[in-house]
Amino acid sequence: MNRVKLHIRKGDNVEVISGNFKGSSGKVLDVMVKKQRVLIEGVRLIKRHLKKSQDNPQGKIAEREGPIHISNVKVLERGERVSKEKVKKKAAKDKTKGKGAKEKESPEA
C-alpha cells in the first residue's frame, strides 16, 4: 500500500493562509487523506438543516465544520503524539496487570 505523507496531522494547531477564511486558526479535528482536506475547529462553519425525527422532534439547524484544502493551511504548533515505543511499553505493563495476574497479598497480623 502506498501511504501519503502530509504536513498536517490530527491534533495540530494550524492557521489558514489563503481563501475566504484566511487568518483564522484552530485545532485539526480530522484529516481526509484521499480528498486532501482538513476539518479545523471553529473554521468554515456550515449550517445543516435536519428533518424532524425522534432525536429532533422540532427539526434542527446544526452547525458543523466544513473541510478546507490542505494546501491552504500551515502548521503553527504540533499536537502531542505518543511514540510507538511508549504505546508498546504501556501495553506490556497492562498485560502484567491484566485479568489473570496475581496480586501480592499483604500478610495479616
PASEBA-1860 file (N, C-alpha, C; in nm, 3 decimals):
! residues 109
1> MNRVKLHI> 0.083/-0.119/0.000/0.000/0.000/0.000/0.087/0.125/0.000 ~ 0.046/0.221/-0.080/0.115/0.349/-0.081/0.050/0.440/0.020 ~ 0.132/0.494/0.107/0.080/0.582/0.210/0.120/0.724/0.180 ~ 0.026/0.816/0.185/0.052/0.956/0.156/0.096/1.025/0.284 ~ 0.207/1.097/0.278/0.256/1.170/0.395/0.219/1.316/0.379 ~ 0.147/1.368/0.476/0.103/1.506/0.472/0.172/1.586/0.582 ~ 0.178/1.718/0.566/0.244/1.803/0.663/0.158/1.834/0.784 ~ 0.034/1.788/0.783/-0.060/1.817/0.892/-0.118/1.687/0.944
9> RKGDNVEV> -0.132/1.679/1.076/-0.193/1.562/1.139/-0.301/1.607/1.236 ~ -0.383/1.513/1.275/-0.489/1.540/1.371/-0.428/1.588/1.502 ~ -0.485/1.694/1.560/-0.436/1.747/1.687/-0.344/1.866/1.673 ~ -0.294/1.895/1.553/-0.205/2.010/1.532/-0.284/2.140/1.541 ~ -0.217/2.246/1.584/-0.275/2.380/1.577/-0.229/2.442/1.446 ~ -0.324/2.487/1.365/-0.292/2.536/1.231/-0.355/2.673/1.206 ~ -0.306/2.740/1.100/-0.359/2.868/1.057/-0.392/2.859/0.909 ~ -0.505/2.918/0.869/-0.544/2.921/0.729/-0.468/3.035/0.663
17> ISGNFKGS> -0.396/3.005/0.554/-0.310/3.106/0.491/-0.369/3.163/0.362 ~ -0.474/3.101/0.307/-0.537/3.158/0.188/-0.682/3.115/0.180 ~ -0.760/3.188/0.099/-0.902/3.157/0.083/-0.989/3.249/0.167 ~ -1.117/3.216/0.174/-1.214/3.300/0.245/-1.188/3.308/0.395 ~ -1.123/3.208/0.451/-1.104/3.200/0.596/-0.960/3.233/0.634 ~ -0.890/3.309/0.550/-0.750/3.346/0.572/-0.735/3.416/0.707 ~ -0.634/3.374/0.783/-0.605/3.436/0.912/-0.666/3.363/1.030 ~ -0.767/3.281/1.008/-0.828/3.209/1.120/-0.744/3.086/1.154
25> SGKVLDVM> -0.750/3.046/1.280/-0.669/2.932/1.325/-0.750/2.845/1.419 ~ -0.701/2.724/1.440/-0.768/2.630/1.529/-0.699/2.496/1.529 ~ -0.761/2.400/1.596/-0.706/2.266/1.611/-0.764/2.175/1.502 ~ -0.681/2.088/1.445/-0.726/1.997/1.340/-0.808/1.885/1.404 ~ -0.933/1.869/1.359/-1.021/1.766/1.410/-1.011/1.638/1.329 ~ -0.990/1.652/1.197/-0.987/1.535/1.110/-0.907/1.568/0.985 ~ -0.837/1.467/0.932/-0.764/1.481/0.806/-0.820/1.378/0.709 ~ -0.868/1.427/0.595/-0.919/1.339/0.489/-0.808/1.324/0.385
33> VKKQRVLI> -0.735/1.214/0.395/-0.614/1.195/0.314/-0.646/1.184/0.166 ~ -0.744/1.104/0.129/-0.775/1.084/-0.013/-0.824/1.211/-0.079 ~ -0.900/1.292/-0.007/-0.951/1.418/-0.063/-0.856/1.535/-0.040 ~ -0.752/1.515/0.040/-0.654/1.617/0.077/-0.722/1.739/0.140 ~ -0.806/1.713/0.238/-0.877/1.819/0.308/-0.869/1.798/0.459 ~ -0.887/1.907/0.534/-0.883/1.900/0.680/-1.005/1.971/0.740 ~ -1.047/1.925/0.858/-1.150/1.992/0.936/-1.081/2.065/1.049 ~ -1.106/2.195/1.062/-1.042/2.275/1.166/-1.150/2.328/1.258
41> EGVRLIKR> -1.124/2.317/1.388/-1.220/2.357/1.491/-1.253/2.506/1.479 ~ -1.382/2.538/1.460/-1.428/2.677/1.457/-1.407/2.750/1.326 ~ -1.360/2.682/1.221/-1.336/2.746/1.092/-1.431/2.685/0.989 ~ -1.486/2.769/0.904/-1.581/2.730/0.798/-1.700/2.653/0.853 ~ -1.775/2.718/0.941/-1.894/2.657/0.999/-2.005/2.652/0.896 ~ -2.065/2.535/0.879/-2.170/2.510/0.782/-2.299/2.482/0.859 ~ -2.410/2.540/0.811/-2.540/2.512/0.873/-2.607/2.401/0.796 ~ -2.645/2.295/0.869/-2.711/2.180/0.807/-2.852/2.170/0.863
49> HLKKSQDN> -2.951/2.167/0.774/-3.090/2.159/0.816/-3.129/2.013/0.832 ~ -3.175/1.976/0.953/-3.213/1.838/0.983/-3.365/1.826/0.988 ~ -3.417/1.717/0.930/-3.561/1.690/0.931/-3.608/1.654/1.072 ~ -3.737/1.658/1.090/-3.795/1.613/1.216/-3.771/1.463/1.230 ~ -3.735/1.421/1.352/-3.713/1.279/1.380/-3.735/1.256/1.528 ~ -3.714/1.132/1.572/-3.729/1.104/1.715/-3.624/1.179/1.796 ~ -3.503/1.190/1.741/-3.397/1.263/1.811/-3.425/1.413/1.814 ~ -3.478/1.467/1.703/-3.509/1.610/1.692/-3.656/1.627/1.654
57> PQGKIAER> -3.747/1.626/1.752/-3.890/1.636/1.719/-3.927/1.768/1.651 ~ -3.854/1.874/1.677/-3.882/2.005/1.617/-3.806/2.025/1.486 ~ -3.710/1.937/1.456/-3.618/1.965/1.346/-3.504/2.049/1.404 ~ -3.402/2.076/1.327/-3.287/2.146/1.385/-3.199/2.203/1.274 ~ -3.134/2.313/1.304/-3.030/2.365/1.216/-2.899/2.345/1.291 ~ -2.822/2.245/1.246/-2.698/2.209/1.314/-2.579/2.280/1.247 ~ -2.488/2.331/1.328/-2.365/2.391/1.275/-2.251/2.294/1.293 ~ -2.172/2.277/1.187/-2.054/2.192/1.196/-1.946/2.246/1.105
65> EGPIHISN> -1.824/2.201/1.125/-1.711/2.249/1.047/-1.712/2.187/0.908 ~ -1.672/2.265/0.810/-1.659/2.216/0.673/-1.512/2.197/0.639 ~ -1.482/2.115/0.540/-1.343/2.087/0.505/-1.276/2.201/0.428 ~ -1.145/2.215/0.448/-1.062/2.313/0.378/-0.947/2.237/0.315 ~ -0.905/2.277/0.195/-0.796/2.207/0.128/-0.668/2.221/0.209 ~ -0.592/2.113/0.212/-0.473/2.105/0.299/-0.363/2.203/0.258 ~ -0.363/2.245/0.130/-0.261/2.339/0.084/-0.286/2.481/0.134 ~ -0.406/2.509/0.183/-0.439/2.642/0.233/-0.411/2.658/0.382
73> VKVLERGE> -0.342/2.560/0.440/-0.323/2.556/0.585/-0.175/2.538/0.618 ~ -0.128/2.610/0.722/0.009/2.588/0.770/0.009/2.555/0.919 ~ 0.108/2.479/0.961/0.118/2.434/1.100/0.173/2.546/1.187 ~ 0.106/2.574/1.299/0.158/2.668/1.398/0.230/2.593/1.508 ~ 0.166/2.487/1.556/0.221/2.409/1.667/0.179/2.263/1.652 ~ 0.274/2.174/1.669/0.245/2.031/1.659/0.167/1.986/1.782 ~ 0.070/1.898/1.761/-0.005/1.839/1.872/0.079/1.732/1.938 ~ 0.043/1.695/2.060/0.117/1.591/2.132/0.087/1.456/2.071
81> RVSKEKVK> 0.191/1.382/2.037/0.175/1.249/1.981/0.255/1.152/2.064 ~ 0.196/1.038/2.089/0.263/0.933/2.166/0.341/0.846/2.069 ~ 0.470/0.825/2.099/0.551/0.743/2.011/0.510/0.596/2.023 ~ 0.543/0.517/1.922/0.505/0.376/1.921/0.571/0.300/2.035 ~ 0.694/0.339/2.072/0.766/0.271/2.181/0.691/0.288/2.312 ~ 0.640/0.409/2.339/0.566/0.433/2.462/0.438/0.351/2.466 ~ 0.371/0.339/2.351/0.248/0.262/2.344/0.278/0.114/2.372 ~ 0.388/0.062/2.315/0.424/-0.078/2.336/0.457/-0.104/2.483
89> KKAAKDKT> 0.531/-0.012/2.547/0.566/-0.028/2.688/0.440/-0.027/2.774 ~ 0.347/0.063/2.742/0.224/0.072/2.819/0.141/-0.055/2.803 ~ 0.136/-0.110/2.682/0.062/-0.233/2.658/0.125/-0.350/2.734 ~ 0.258/-0.354/2.739/0.326/-0.461/2.812/0.297/-0.450/2.962 ~ 0.291/-0.327/3.014/0.260/-0.307/3.156/0.119/-0.353/3.187 ~ 0.024/-0.321/3.098/-0.115/-0.358/3.118/-0.133/-0.510/3.117 ~ -0.053/-0.580/3.039/-0.064/-0.726/3.034/-0.027/-0.786/3.169 ~ 0.072/-0.728/3.236/0.112/-0.781/3.366/0.005/-0.754/3.472
97> KGKGAKEK> -0.076/-0.650/3.450/-0.181/-0.616/3.546/-0.317/-0.664/3.499 ~ -0.321/-0.751/3.400/-0.445/-0.796/3.338/-0.527/-0.889/3.424 ~ -0.622/-0.958/3.361/-0.717/-1.044/3.431/-0.651/-1.153/3.513 ~ -0.560/-1.228/3.450/-0.503/-1.345/3.515/-0.387/-1.314/3.608 ~ -0.348/-1.189/3.618/-0.232/-1.153/3.700/-0.266/-1.168/3.850 ~ -0.169/-1.222/3.923/-0.189/-1.238/4.068/-0.132/-1.116/4.138 ~ -0.205/-1.070/4.236/-0.157/-0.955/4.314/-0.100/-1.007/4.445 ~ 0.002/-0.937/4.493/0.063/-0.974/4.620/-0.032/-0.940/4.733
105> ESPEA> -0.054/-1.036/4.819/-0.141/-1.013/4.934/-0.055/-0.972/5.052 ~ -0.103/-0.872/5.124/-0.027/-0.828/5.241/-0.053/-0.925/5.356 ~ 0.051/-0.963/5.430/0.031/-1.055/5.542/-0.048/-0.987/5.654 ~ -0.150/-1.058/5.702/-0.232/-1.001/5.808/-0.182/-1.046/5.943 ~ -0.185/-0.959/6.041/-0.133/-0.990/6.174/-0.236/-1.052/6.263
END
